[in-house]
């Protein structure tokens, strides 16, 4: 009899859910100009599918720079100049000139030869620790 991959995956997924390790990402929409307010959306039974007001304090944007007029103006200028989207990872489709300039500015700010941007703290930790086995659990402080 052939091994049932489908059944094995379903059982493994059910175990992860039972153990409370199944991650569900919050579906939110931030409110521009009303930091740190947002609306939380859910498809859960009994919900009307609409947004429920919440306050988001656990954001990387804790200084609210993502809504600062100068930051928004710079984002609009970049969007109008180069369009939206990266086109892929930097090792496949190249690095955005904006990122190159930011890395140079960060290196200069910290008196270093160079700097490298990462998409998250988790990715930077993984990239800077190549000898760590990928199956080793990371401390909570290193997780995004």
Secondary structure by P-SEA (a helix, b strand, c coil): ccccaaaaaaaaaaaaaaaccbbbbbbbbbbcccccbbbbbbcccccccbbbbbbbccccccccccccaaaaaaaaaaaaccccccccccccccccaaaaaaaaaaaaaaccccccccccaaaaaaaacccccccccccccccc
